[in-house]
Amino acid sequence: MGTITVTLKIDKDKKKAFYDFCHEQGLMVNKFFEKAAENEIERQLLNESANVFANYGKRRKNAVDFDEVVKQIKAKKK
């Protein structure tokens, strides 16, 4: 796995505050951004998964049991 250079535009004051923060915490700026991007992607994927699961639960409540439908069809044929 290789590395690439990414150009990022950020407010000058925010950049200084960020670099100062990283320096004070002993953090490498590039690793901080890399980890932040990974965390945000993971958060978004988990959020999407949670939405899919929540919607599945809603649809499932409205679903009809297949075996019950078969029983009803058989009962109507008699």
C-alpha positions as CSV (number, residue, x, y, z in Angstrom):
1,M,0.0,0.0,0.0
2,G,1.4,3.4,-1.0
3,T,0.9,6.9,0.1
4,I,-0.3,9.9,-1.9
5,T,-0.3,13.6,-1.4
6,V,-3.6,15.3,-0.8
7,T,-4.2,19.0,-1.0
8,L,-6.6,20.4,1.5
9,K,-7.9,24.0,1.8
10,I,-8.6,25.1,5.3
11,D,-9.0,28.4,7.1
12,K,-5.6,29.7,8.1
13,D,-6.5,30.2,11.8
14,K,-8.0,26.7,12.0
15,K,-4.9,25.2,10.4
16,K,-2.7,26.9,12.9
17,A,-4.9,25.7,15.8
18,F,-5.0,22.2,14.4
19,Y,-1.2,22.0,13.9
20,D,-0.6,23.4,17.4
21,F,-3.0,20.8,18.8
22,C,-1.3,18.0,17.0
23,H,2.1,19.2,18.1
24,E,1.0,19.5,21.8
25,Q,-0.6,16.0,21.7
26,G,2.4,14.5,20.0
27,L,0.3,13.5,17.0
28,M,1.5,13.4,13.3
29,V,-0.8,15.6,11.2
30,N,-1.0,13.1,8.3
31,K,-1.9,10.2,10.6
32,F,-4.5,12.3,12.3
33,F,-6.2,13.1,9.0
34,E,-5.9,9.5,7.8
35,K,-7.5,8.2,11.0
36,A,-10.2,10.9,11.0
37,A,-11.1,9.9,7.4
38,E,-11.3,6.2,8.3
39,N,-13.4,6.9,11.4
40,E,-15.8,9.1,9.3
41,I,-16.2,6.5,6.6
42,E,-16.9,3.8,9.2
43,R,-19.4,6.1,11.0
44,Q,-21.2,6.7,7.7
45,L,-21.3,3.0,6.9
46,L,-22.6,2.1,10.3
47,N,-25.3,4.8,10.1
48,E,-26.4,3.4,6.7
49,S,-26.5,-0.1,8.1
50,A,-28.5,1.1,11.1
51,N,-31.0,2.7,8.7
52,V,-31.3,-0.4,6.6
53,F,-31.9,-2.5,9.7
54,A,-34.5,0.0,11.1
55,N,-36.4,0.0,7.8
56,Y,-36.2,-3.8,7.6
57,G,-37.8,-4.0,11.0
58,K,-40.7,-1.6,9.9
59,R,-41.3,-3.6,6.7
60,R,-41.1,-6.9,8.6
61,K,-44.0,-5.9,10.9
62,N,-46.2,-5.4,7.8
63,A,-45.2,-8.7,6.2
64,V,-47.6,-11.6,6.0
65,D,-46.4,-15.0,7.1
66,F,-46.1,-17.3,4.1
67,D,-47.4,-20.4,5.9
68,E,-50.5,-18.5,7.0
69,V,-51.2,-17.4,3.4
70,V,-50.9,-21.0,2.2
71,K,-53.3,-22.1,4.9
72,Q,-55.8,-19.4,4.0
73,I,-55.6,-20.4,0.3
74,K,-56.2,-24.0,1.1
75,A,-59.1,-23.1,3.4
76,K,-60.8,-21.1,0.6
77,K,-60.5,-23.9,-1.9
78,K,-62.5,-26.3,0.4
